[in-house]
Amino acid sequence: MMRYFLSVIFIFVFVFQGFCQRIKTESGDISILKGEKELAVSFSYDSIKVHGYDTETEFVKVKAQLREKHEPGSGAVFEKAWFADREAFYEPLFIEDINKALPQKRHINLVKNNPKAKYNLHIETLWVYPGYNVGFSHPAKIDVALKVYEINNPENVIWQSQTPIRIQAKAAPYKRELRIGAAYKELGILMSWYFKKRLK
């Protein structure tokens, strides 16, 4: 009986989480991408904040100092990895999953700096909760803002999402870069569903 009850709770949480993770339009019309075969994608982290800290700079400084106390040199390694993980993990995981999830009949090929594309999808990360996995685990979360603009005329924003969009990963791997990366994978899946619905 208890196992059945826990299964019901898990299903409810899973469905509720999926329901809450929605993309809504602030302005413009994403359907202008209908028929496009190529789309560029870019990422920015200029305004990012980390859960529990006033600034990303403060977070990196505190975490680097803690590591340095335990193992000299590890603070600098952490700081370098924190920023390098964006191009090494988060962005490729998003691109891989959105491209994989889009069906062939409405396929749009997303590539960074795509020379064939007329439009660019820009993803701005506003906030991150890294999650944890130390016996107990909790998935990472991110807040993002999305917009699509014409590459040759960046001021022509053809679509913009309501912000922030809160994304929670479905898994919490042991490694930090994969935990946060899992949230970007989830964003890719969510964005693919949005394209499927709006670009019919």
N, C-alpha and C positions, 0 to 999 in steps of 0.2 A: 504493500500500500504506500509506504513512504517513498519507494523507488518511483512509483507511478506519479506521486505528487510532485517529486523533484523534477521529473521529466516534463510535466505540464508547466511548471514554473520556468524551466529552461526554454521551452518552446515559446512561452509568452514573452520572455525577455528578448529572445532572438527576434521575434516578429515585431515587437514594440520598438526595438533598436532600429530595425530596418525601416519601419514606418517613420521614425523620427528623422532619419537621415534622408532628407529630401532637398532637391534643388528647386528653388523658386526664382522667378524672373523679377528683377528690379526694373529693367528697362530694355527695350529693343526686342528683337525676334530672332531666336536661334535658327528658325526654319530657313533662313537665308542660306544656310549651309547645305540645304537639300541639293543633291546632285554633285556636290564637291567630292573629289576623290582624294585630295591631299589637304592636310591641315598642319600648320606649324604649332608648336607648343613651347611656351617659355615659363620660367619659374622665378619668383622673387621672394626674399626673406627679409627685406629691409626693415619692416615694422614688426618683426616677430617678437613675441613674448613667450616666456617659459613659465609653466604653472608654478606658482609659489614665489616668483621673483618679479621684481619691478621691471627688470630689463634682462635681455639675453646676455649682455655683458656681465652682469652680476652673477647670473647662473653659472656661466663658464668659469668665472674667476673662483667662485666658491668650490665648485666641483674639482677644478684643477688643483686648488690648494689642498683639499682633502686627500686626493690621490698622491700628491707630492709628499705629504707627511708619511704615508705608508711606504712609498717606493719612489725615491728620487728619479726624476726624469719622466715619470708617468703622467704628471700634470700637463706637460707640453704635448705628450702623445695624445691625451684626451682632447685637448683644445684643438689640435690639428684634425683629429678624426671627427669631432663634432661638426665642423664645417665641411670637411671632405665627404661625409656621408650623404650629403644632399645629391651630388652628382653621381656618387658611386652606388647609392642604394635607392633613395626615395624617388628620384626622377625616373630612373630606368624601370622600377617596379610599377609606377603609375602608367608609363607608356606601354610597357609589355601587357599589362592587364586590360587596358582600354582597347588596344588593338586586337587582342585575343578575343575579347568579349563581343566586339561588333560583328554582326553577321555579314556574309559576303555580299548579299543583295543591297545592303546599305553601308558598305565598307568605306570608311575614311581612314587613310593612312596617316597617323600622327607621328611626326618626327621633329626633333629640335632643329631649329634653323633650316626648316624644309624649303629648299629653293623652288619647289614646284607649287607651293601653296599661295593662295591669294589672301587667306585669313590666318590669324594667329590666336590660339587659345592661351590666355595668360592666367597662371595660377599663383596667387599671392598667399603665402602662409602667414597667418596673423598670430597664431598661438599654438603651442604644443605642450602636451602632457606626455612625458616619455614612458609612463607606465613602469612596471617592475615585474621581476620574476626571480624571487628569492625564497623558494618554498611555496609561498603564496604568490599569485600572479594577478596582474591587472593590465588589460590592453592599453596601448597608447591611443591618444586622441589628438586631433588637429582641428583648428578652425581655418577655413580658407575663404578667399574671395575669388570669383571667376569672372572673366570677361573675354569677349571675342572682338577683335578689331581688324581692320583692313591693313595689311602689312605696308603697303605703299602710302597709306594715309592713316597713321596710328591714332589720330584724333577722332577718326570715324569709328566709334565703338558701336558695333551692330547689336551687341547683346551683353547684358551685365546681370549677374545673379544678386539676389538679396544676400546680405552678409550679416553675421558670419554663418557659414555652413559648417556644422559640427560633424566630424567624421570619427567614428570609433572603430578600431581594428577588430576583427573577429578572433584574432589569436594574439598571444603574448609570448613570443619566442624569448629565449634566455638573453640573447645579445640585443643591446639597446638599438643598434642600427636596424636590425630586422624587426624589432617591435614597432618602431616609428615607421619603418618602411611598410609594414602591414597596413597602416592607416592610409598610406598613399595607394596601396593596392586596392583598398576598399573604395577610395575615391575614384579610381579608374573604373571599377565595376559599376559604381553608382552613375558616373558620367556616361558610360556606355548605355545604360538603361535609359538615361535621359535622351540621348541621341536616338535610340530606337523608337522612343515614344514621339519625339518632336520632328524627326526627319523622315517620317513615313511617306 
